[in-house]
Amino acid sequence: MQTALLFYIINLVLAFISRKVFIDHLGIEVLGLNTTATNILGFLNIAELGIGSAISYTLYHPLFEKDRQMVNEIVSVQGWLYRKVAYVMILGACILIFFFPLIFKKMELPMWYAYASFIVLLVSSLFGYFINYRQIVLIADQKEYKVTYCVQGGKTLKYILQIIAIMWLMHGYVYWLVIELLVSFIIACALNVIIKKEYFWLNTYPSKGKLLRKKYPEIITKTKQLFFHRIAAFVLSQTSPLIIYAYASLTLVAIYGNYMLIIGGITLFVNSCFNGMSAGIGNLVAEGNKAKIKSFYWEMVAVRYWFASILCFSLFMLTNSFVSLWVGEKYILPQSTFILLLIYVFIVCTRVHDLFIAAFGMYQDIWAPALEAGINIGCSILLGYYWGLNGIIGGVILSLLLIIFCWKPYFLFRYGFRDSIKGYIFVCLKYLLLIFLASFITYQIINVFMYIEVDNIMQWMMKACLCVGVYFIVSVVLFRTFDSTFFKFINRIVTLIYKR
């Protein structure tokens, strides 16, 4: 958490600066193009099929047992599968490139911008499949912070160099692309050095993967199941900008992208805080102590709901004024659209059950992601036709409510915990009520007694401290008073701080 949060803060600040420089020096159209090319590449990344998650789950047991030979064999299977994926991606990219004149027919930029952007992003992505796929061992072995040091450290360097290139060099976008490619290669090589130092015994042979896969049929089974989940994840994260572009323009894609950068920063912050626990939860499930697993789960639910409420209330109070100061008032979305995005953020930030489902290796509900993807695309296209951007986001939210908010918790309790979900429903309703009360009380306090007009960054920072501080106090009092699980979590944190 410490490592992830450190780089989260650094790279979030640099990401906002980079986007501002991008708009000012290259224009909103180039930014929209870059966003669209990234989303097209995300479509090709579906070919990964969820192999990484399947390998990670398969590695928990041999790492716990310190079975080095088994680890070598499993990662060799991963290397073989990843090479197949890379070849599929290359083939798919070659086919897609022929359709670029049709895809980008509304673009006013020279067509080489689209080709160059896509090819550079593609090659950068392929490094992970050919060079540093073995980082999965670090992640499964609860050493993801070492991956974070390398990847996020390289990302920091990349942001700084790209900002300098755009601001002070002619043909800045060309240098931006060169830096993107070069730093990605350096990160891949650096990760390999770390892996060799940490696991000197790790010797993988992707060429033997085809034979070894028969020894580990569970990898293929889990991969097939995860493929459907990967499709749903792609649809959720990548298709909205493409649908927006189909209905509107690259400019609206970029305006939407500004807000998604903020939202992406928030979700990255949540992931930085909690996703590092995934391997630990896998180890906990492998231990088999049901009472201990459930106890930790309820703590995670309490913390995630409380944490998500702080983030969403802060976004509600601060985002539009920040966008106005950052890129200008003309890039502010309508309030109705913004509220829908906040609902999306809350659902995404409270997905605590995903970590436990992955730890149990329960990916057999392949109909659920297929239905989620269908609802997402179908409703986004249909509602988008009538209500524009609001309809597109509404389609995303509808799919999340039905599958993520309703089905996934039931699935975890029914097949993982093997328990009734009634307790979960009661707890969620209680947390939603507490969040509503905390938000209402804080909003009244700030607007009646502590209102601040935001005209510059210092005033915005004062308002941010005020909003977060007041909501934090009000919410902690309410949660601590009415929820014993949250009270237990607070005591745990206080004890850890006292010991340190």
Secondary structure as GFF3:
##gff-version 3
##sequence-region A 1 500
A	DSSP	alpha_helix	2	26	.	.	.	ID=ss1
A	DSSP	alpha_helix	28	44	.	.	.	ID=ss2
A	DSSP	three_ten_helix	45	48	.	.	.	ID=ss3
A	DSSP	alpha_helix	51	65	.	.	.	ID=ss4
A	DSSP	alpha_helix	68	97	.	.	.	ID=ss5
A	DSSP	alpha_helix	100	103	.	.	.	ID=ss6
A	DSSP	alpha_helix	111	130	.	.	.	ID=ss7
A	DSSP	three_ten_helix	133	135	.	.	.	ID=ss8
A	DSSP	alpha_helix	136	140	.	.	.	ID=ss9
A	DSSP	alpha_helix	144	168	.	.	.	ID=ss10
A	DSSP	alpha_helix	172	198	.	.	.	ID=ss11
A	DSSP	three_ten_helix	206	208	.	.	.	ID=ss12
A	DSSP	alpha_helix	209	212	.	.	.	ID=ss13
A	DSSP	alpha_helix	217	247	.	.	.	ID=ss14
A	DSSP	alpha_helix	250	274	.	.	.	ID=ss15
A	DSSP	three_ten_helix	275	277	.	.	.	ID=ss16
A	DSSP	alpha_helix	278	287	.	.	.	ID=ss17
A	DSSP	alpha_helix	290	326	.	.	.	ID=ss18
A	DSSP	three_ten_helix	329	331	.	.	.	ID=ss19
A	DSSP	alpha_helix	335	349	.	.	.	ID=ss20
A	DSSP	alpha_helix	353	360	.	.	.	ID=ss21
A	DSSP	alpha_helix	367	387	.	.	.	ID=ss22
A	DSSP	alpha_helix	389	399	.	.	.	ID=ss23
A	DSSP	pi_helix	400	407	.	.	.	ID=ss24
A	DSSP	alpha_helix	408	411	.	.	.	ID=ss25
A	DSSP	pi_helix	412	417	.	.	.	ID=ss26
A	DSSP	alpha_helix	422	449	.	.	.	ID=ss27
A	DSSP	alpha_helix	457	482	.	.	.	ID=ss28
A	DSSP	alpha_helix	484	499	.	.	.	ID=ss29
###
